[in-house]
């Protein structure tokens, strides 16, 4: 038995047996069989139902899946009833509350909660409208509204962590899988399966599946011990008392696994001052959704879900991705290595799954060959022909190779910035040394180059993960800066000056991050009953 990061044990897979799509035979839908099929990335359809079974959201459909009694938490009908009750509870019209003042600031006021809810929905909508921009399915207004409702109700039911950016990219693949399972279903299926595939319960089932996935991911979205406000923003505070769980997880992964498995790679990343959270936060929070072609994600997620709802072996996927890239990382300087880690993976998801299995059970699974440097091909995140899942065909899925559309420009910009920070300061120093007394016409341009190089030297690579920087500074806004743009200082350390700081007073060196502080929007009284953030969408 191999140990996982949570100290649990997991068993390797056994011999695989073929299954038929949309055929709920007991032998091919037992928990044991589904785990083996997921490891072999051969889950039968409906795949969304297989995910729900693997995540313990519903029992295997070997008996009566329509349990309507006390076990509603693990039954389809129970989940749907739960979501319906939650939706009714959190959709209270404040105009129906007699004696409640729309201007009341009482925490028990239905009007105050109504405005906070509207702000939270608007916050979610900002992310939802950008979800998979090349997918026609997610450009539909009704689908966007459905996603906002599911994320809003989940956030209200889970005060901590509430809604955090990135959750919409967890809901989207689950919702798409549910939709495709319904679109691809044959006309003649069993009554049990027909009940599960009812189109009118797509929203209910997406909440069920999203909640099941978030059981294992929720800890990676928490921000210290800070509880978000009801409007979705982090409260104003001076500091975070506790480190983010995701940072602790990644630090432990490095010390307990990466250092032991590949000390040379761990040392190289440390020398480059590339910490695990720079890329690991995105990998974990989005469950590798931006690291591989979107058509590969269902098989990868099924592989991850085969270990249960807490995703105890997800760290092996991170290790497999790093070790798969070790040769090119070791041959790269700081900027190039960081650029490689910040863009979609050049290694196939199938190789990553095979290596993750080997890392889990070396005696059971052989190690796949290490990819050659020539095998690393940059994945273009913005294809010439946008791919769509509208047809939901398996052939179309297998041909999907666009990587990631949303965030692709950001990844390229961050990579370019990393290269600039790695090379411009040295080039500027060499230029200044070669021209100790520059000509009059070159003095001003040379001075500007030196100033730019100095700005880039605030850190070895000075690349702070956007989400990490926002969370670190989101709660530092003084109350008198409401609605203003301002610079939030984030302390960084420069090892180059550690020795000199022993003989001189320590400099409080800071990196300034441009942020905007969001607070509850003040609305005109005439607009209060009619404020609808779902209409504030970017078409």
RATA-V880744 format. One record per helix or strand of 2 or more residues. SS is the DSSP state (2 for helix, 1 for strand). FROM is the first residue (numbers start at 1). TO is the last residue. Records with the same first field share a line. If there is no record, write none. Layout:
BEGIN
SS = FROM-TO, FROM-TO
END
This chain:
BEGIN
1 = 2-3, 9-10, 485-491, 510-516
2 = 31-39, 47-54, 72-74, 76-89, 94-96, 110-128, 136-139, 141-157, 168-183, 191-196, 199-221, 245-261, 263-271, 277-285, 294-305, 314-324, 326-330, 334-342, 349-360, 373-375, 394-398, 408-434, 440-456, 466-473, 479-481, 495-497, 500-502, 525-530, 533-535
END
